């Protein structure tokens, strides 16, 4: 069944989320601090037994110079610097097995799949620890360090994500002028954040993005992960204002207001995990060229392989193909 607004109501909806006065300064200082650490990108080829894709185990330095893992997959038949997809993972997952996620490299792109620090035991394996906040939190990472923007988990993850683009652009196999960011759910919210923090992306793709329009999302769905915030505030009753102040620095709506790369969104009208109005809130605020794919009879799976097929056409139009 429909989980939220529909039709004209969705297109007319606008978020009540506001920009913190120091939003840009907060992120400029965060990224400037990260830039004081050398990227220290390391590639080690992995013997997967595949003949059409070459896979490298990658490490680079993310937030606070901490080591982040990734997979780099390259099509063996391609020559010259490649159009590149930097991909971010959904909530609870990690970079997975070296034999997984072969779609983008099989399509001729260089593909850097970033691990999500402190995640990777929900549905796919991860390899990157999160030495972050030790403050009280609920299960999951959505409330980790939520009392202070400086300590919040997504400050570290989004900084890693920006640095992952730097790591990709530093590689000889990558055309630095043809780099796109892609993700679904948490990965989609992360792609929006990176699009709002960088001006050098060729495109961005956000499937059913999470982490958008927190003022509405945390109140209209009982589904996890947003429910983690409600659970936290049910215990920390006097922290509502402080928590929402923190979340404003990490809201896809505020990043969308700063993003200029051409973007493809998808939204599913029966999605209880990321209610469609929250996705449309970020879409409506997106500053750059934008497209929206609506799936009227789907939940959080969105368009599945059809989302990827449309994203492939979208990115080929904007990044071209291997030369």
C-alpha positions as CSV (number, residue, x, y, z in Angstrom):
1,X,0.0,0.0,0.0
2,X,1.0,3.6,-0.3
3,X,3.1,4.7,2.7
4,X,3.1,8.5,2.3
5,X,1.9,11.3,0.1
6,X,1.2,10.5,-3.6
7,X,0.8,12.2,-6.9
8,X,0.6,16.0,-6.9
9,X,1.0,16.1,-3.1
10,X,4.5,14.6,-3.4
11,X,5.6,17.0,-6.1
12,X,4.2,20.0,-4.1
13,X,5.8,18.9,-0.8
14,X,8.7,21.0,0.5
15,X,10.8,20.1,3.6
16,X,10.9,22.2,6.7
17,X,14.6,21.4,7.1
18,X,16.7,24.5,7.6
19,X,20.4,25.2,7.0
20,X,22.5,25.7,10.1
21,X,24.2,29.1,9.8
22,X,27.6,27.5,9.9
23,X,26.8,24.5,7.7
24,X,29.3,25.5,5.0
25,X,32.0,26.4,7.5
26,X,31.5,23.2,9.4
27,X,32.1,21.1,6.3
28,X,34.9,23.3,4.9
29,X,36.8,22.8,8.2
30,X,36.0,19.1,8.3
31,X,37.3,18.5,4.8
32,X,40.3,20.8,5.3
33,X,41.4,18.8,8.3
34,X,41.0,15.5,6.3
35,X,43.1,17.0,3.5
36,X,46.1,17.5,5.9
37,X,46.5,13.7,5.8
38,X,48.1,12.1,2.8
39,X,45.6,9.9,0.8
40,X,48.2,7.0,0.9
41,X,46.3,5.0,-1.7
42,X,47.4,1.4,-1.9
43,X,46.3,-1.2,-4.5
44,X,46.8,-4.9,-4.3
45,X,45.6,-7.1,-7.1
46,X,43.3,-10.0,-6.0
47,X,43.2,-13.3,-7.8
48,X,39.5,-13.8,-8.3
49,X,39.7,-16.3,-11.2
50,X,37.7,-13.9,-13.4
51,X,38.9,-13.1,-16.9
52,X,36.9,-10.0,-17.8
53,X,37.4,-8.0,-14.6
54,X,40.5,-7.2,-12.7
55,X,40.0,-6.5,-8.9
56,X,42.2,-4.6,-6.5
57,X,42.0,-4.5,-2.8
58,X,42.3,-0.8,-2.0
59,X,43.1,1.2,1.1
60,X,43.1,5.0,1.5
61,X,43.1,7.5,4.3
62,X,39.7,9.0,5.1
63,X,38.5,10.9,8.2
64,X,41.3,11.9,10.6
65,X,43.7,9.9,8.4
66,X,42.1,6.6,9.3
67,X,42.4,3.8,6.9
68,X,39.4,2.9,4.7
69,X,39.0,-0.2,2.6
70,X,37.5,-0.4,-0.9
71,X,37.4,-2.6,-4.0
72,X,38.6,-1.3,-7.4
73,X,37.3,-3.2,-10.3
74,X,38.5,-2.6,-13.9
75,X,37.3,-4.1,-17.2
76,X,40.3,-6.1,-18.6
77,X,39.5,-5.1,-22.2
78,X,39.4,-1.3,-21.6
79,X,42.3,1.0,-22.5
80,X,43.1,4.5,-21.4
81,X,41.8,6.4,-18.4
82,X,38.3,5.3,-17.8
83,X,35.0,6.9,-16.8
84,X,34.6,6.0,-13.2
85,X,31.8,5.1,-10.7
86,X,32.5,5.6,-7.0
87,X,29.8,3.6,-5.2
88,X,28.6,3.8,-1.6
89,X,26.9,1.0,0.3
90,X,23.5,0.7,1.9
91,X,22.8,0.7,5.7
92,X,24.4,-2.2,7.6
93,X,26.4,-3.4,4.7
94,X,30.1,-3.4,3.8
95,X,32.1,-3.7,0.6
96,X,31.3,-7.4,0.4
97,X,33.2,-10.2,-1.4
98,X,35.7,-9.5,-4.2
99,X,33.4,-11.5,-6.5
100,X,30.3,-9.4,-5.9
101,X,29.2,-6.1,-7.5
102,X,30.5,-6.6,-11.0
103,X,27.9,-4.5,-12.8
104,X,29.8,-1.3,-13.4
105,X,33.1,-2.8,-14.4
106,X,31.3,-5.2,-16.7
107,X,29.7,-2.1,-18.4
108,X,33.2,-0.6,-19.0
109,X,33.6,1.7,-16.1
110,X,36.3,1.8,-13.4
111,X,34.4,1.0,-10.2
112,X,35.5,2.0,-6.7
113,X,33.2,0.5,-4.1
114,X,33.9,2.1,-0.7
115,X,33.5,0.2,2.5
116,X,31.3,1.8,5.3
117,X,33.3,2.2,8.5
118,X,31.9,0.3,11.4
119,X,29.2,-1.5,9.3
120,X,29.3,-4.6,7.3
121,X,27.7,-7.3,9.5
122,X,24.0,-6.8,8.5
123,X,23.8,-8.2,5.0
124,X,27.3,-7.9,3.4
125,X,30.7,-8.0,5.0
126,X,32.8,-5.0,5.9
127,X,36.5,-4.5,6.7
128,X,36.8,-1.0,8.0
129,X,36.5,-0.2,11.8
130,X,35.0,3.1,13.2
131,X,37.1,4.4,16.1
132,X,34.5,7.1,16.6
133,X,32.3,8.5,19.4
134,X,32.1,6.6,22.7
135,X,28.9,8.4,23.7
136,X,25.7,6.4,24.5
137,X,23.8,5.2,21.4
138,X,21.1,2.9,20.3
139,X,21.7,-0.2,18.2
140,X,23.0,0.6,14.7
141,X,25.0,3.7,13.8
142,X,22.3,6.3,13.2
143,X,22.5,7.6,16.8
144,X,26.3,7.2,17.2
145,X,27.6,10.5,18.4
146,X,24.3,12.2,17.6
147,X,24.6,14.7,20.5
148,X,27.2,16.8,18.7
149,X,27.8,17.3,14.9
150,X,31.5,17.0,15.5
151,X,31.2,13.5,17.0
152,X,28.4,12.2,14.7
153,X,29.0,9.0,12.8
154,X,28.1,10.5,9.4
155,X,30.7,13.2,9.7
156,X,33.2,10.5,9.5
157,X,31.4,8.4,6.8
158,X,30.8,11.4,4.5
159,X,34.4,12.6,4.8
160,X,35.5,9.1,3.9
161,X,33.2,9.3,0.9
162,X,34.6,12.6,-0.3
163,X,38.1,11.2,0.1
164,X,37.1,8.1,-1.9
165,X,36.6,10.4,-4.9
166,X,40.0,11.9,-4.3
167,X,41.5,8.4,-4.1
168,X,39.8,7.4,-7.4
169,X,40.9,10.5,-9.2
170,X,44.5,9.9,-8.2
171,X,44.7,6.6,-10.1
172,X,46.2,6.3,-13.5
173,X,43.3,4.1,-14.6
174,X,40.8,6.8,-13.9
175,X,39.8,9.9,-16.0
176,X,39.5,12.5,-13.3
177,X,37.1,14.6,-15.3
178,X,34.6,11.6,-15.7
179,X,33.8,10.5,-12.1
180,X,30.3,9.9,-10.9
181,X,29.0,8.9,-7.4
182,X,26.3,6.2,-7.1
183,X,24.4,4.6,-4.2
184,X,21.1,3.3,-2.9
185,X,19.5,4.0,0.4
186,X,22.3,5.0,2.8
187,X,24.6,4.9,-0.3
188,X,22.2,7.3,-2.1
189,X,22.2,9.7,0.8
190,X,26.0,9.5,0.9
191,X,26.1,10.2,-2.9
192,X,23.9,13.3,-2.3
193,X,26.2,14.5,0.5
194,X,29.3,14.1,-1.8
195,X,27.5,15.9,-4.6
196,X,26.8,18.8,-2.2
197,X,30.4,18.9,-1.0
198,X,32.2,18.7,-4.3
199,X,32.0,20.7,-7.5
200,X,34.0,18.4,-9.7
201,X,31.6,15.5,-10.2
202,X,30.4,14.5,-13.7
203,X,27.1,13.0,-12.3
204,X,25.4,11.6,-9.2
205,X,22.9,8.8,-8.8
206,X,20.7,8.3,-5.7
207,X,18.4,5.3,-5.6
208,X,15.6,5.6,-2.9
209,X,18.0,7.8,-0.8
210,X,18.1,7.5,3.0
211,X,19.3,10.4,5.3
212,X,16.9,13.0,3.8
213,X,14.4,15.3,5.5
214,X,15.0,14.2,9.1
215,X,12.3,16.4,10.6
216,X,9.7,14.5,8.6
217,X,11.3,11.1,8.3
218,X,11.8,10.6,12.0
219,X,8.1,11.2,12.7
220,X,6.2,9.5,9.9
221,X,7.7,6.1,9.7
222,X,8.0,3.3,12.3
223,X,10.5,1.5,10.1
224,X,14.2,1.2,10.9
225,X,16.7,2.7,10.6
226,X,14.9,6.1,11.1
227,X,13.1,4.4,14.1
228,X,16.6,4.4,15.8
229,X,16.3,8.2,16.3
230,X,12.8,7.8,17.7
231,X,13.9,5.1,20.1
232,X,16.8,7.2,21.2
233,X,14.6,10.3,21.8
234,X,12.1,8.2,23.6
235,X,14.8,7.6,26.2
236,X,16.7,10.9,25.9
237,X,13.5,13.0,26.2
238,X,15.3,16.3,26.7
239,X,17.5,16.0,23.7
240,X,15.1,16.5,20.8
241,X,16.3,20.0,19.9
242,X,20.0,19.0,20.2
243,X,19.5,15.9,18.1
244,X,17.7,17.6,15.3
245,X,20.4,20.4,15.3
246,X,23.0,17.7,14.7
247,X,21.0,16.0,12.0
248,X,20.6,19.2,10.0
249,X,24.3,19.1,9.2
250,X,23.9,15.7,7.5
251,X,20.5,16.0,5.8
252,X,20.4,15.3,2.1
253,X,18.0,18.2,1.7
254,X,20.7,20.6,2.7
255,X,23.3,18.9,0.6
256,X,20.9,19.0,-2.4
257,X,20.7,22.8,-2.1
258,X,24.4,22.9,-2.8
259,X,24.8,20.2,-5.5
260,X,25.3,21.0,-9.1
261,X,26.2,17.7,-10.9
262,X,23.5,16.2,-13.1
263,X,21.6,13.8,-10.9
264,X,19.3,10.8,-11.2
265,X,17.0,10.0,-8.3
266,X,14.6,7.1,-7.8
267,X,11.7,6.9,-5.4
268,X,9.2,4.1,-4.5
269,X,5.7,5.0,-3.4
270,X,5.3,1.9,-1.2
271,X,8.6,2.5,0.6
272,X,8.2,2.5,4.4
273,X,12.0,2.6,5.0
274,X,12.6,5.9,3.1
275,X,9.2,7.5,2.8
276,X,8.7,9.0,-0.7
277,X,8.1,12.5,0.6
278,X,11.6,12.5,2.1
279,X,13.2,11.5,-1.2
280,X,11.1,14.1,-3.1
281,X,12.1,16.7,-0.5
282,X,15.8,16.3,-1.5
283,X,14.9,16.1,-5.2
284,X,12.9,19.3,-5.1
285,X,15.8,21.2,-3.5
286,X,18.5,19.8,-5.9
287,X,20.2,22.7,-7.6
288,X,21.6,20.9,-10.6
289,X,20.0,19.2,-13.6
290,X,17.9,16.4,-12.2
291,X,15.7,13.4,-13.2
292,X,13.3,11.4,-11.1
293,X,12.2,7.8,-11.7
294,X,9.0,6.9,-9.8
295,X,8.2,3.3,-8.9
296,X,4.5,3.3,-7.9
297,X,4.2,-0.4,-6.7
298,X,7.6,-0.9,-5.1
299,X,9.0,-0.7,-1.6
300,X,12.5,0.0,-0.5
301,X,13.9,-2.3,-3.3
302,X,12.9,0.5,-5.7
303,X,13.4,-0.4,-9.3
304,X,16.0,-3.1,-8.7
305,X,17.9,-3.9,-11.8
306,X,15.7,-1.4,-13.8
307,X,17.1,1.4,-11.6
308,X,20.6,0.2,-12.5
309,X,19.8,-0.1,-16.2
310,X,18.5,3.5,-16.3
311,X,21.5,4.7,-14.3
312,X,23.8,3.0,-16.9
313,X,22.2,5.0,-19.7
314,X,22.2,8.1,-17.6
315,X,26.0,7.8,-16.9
316,X,26.9,6.8,-20.4
317,X,25.2,9.9,-21.7
318,X,27.3,12.1,-19.3
319,X,30.5,10.2,-18.9
320,X,30.8,8.5,-22.2
321,X,32.4,5.1,-22.6
322,X,35.9,3.6,-22.3
323,X,38.2,5.0,-25.0
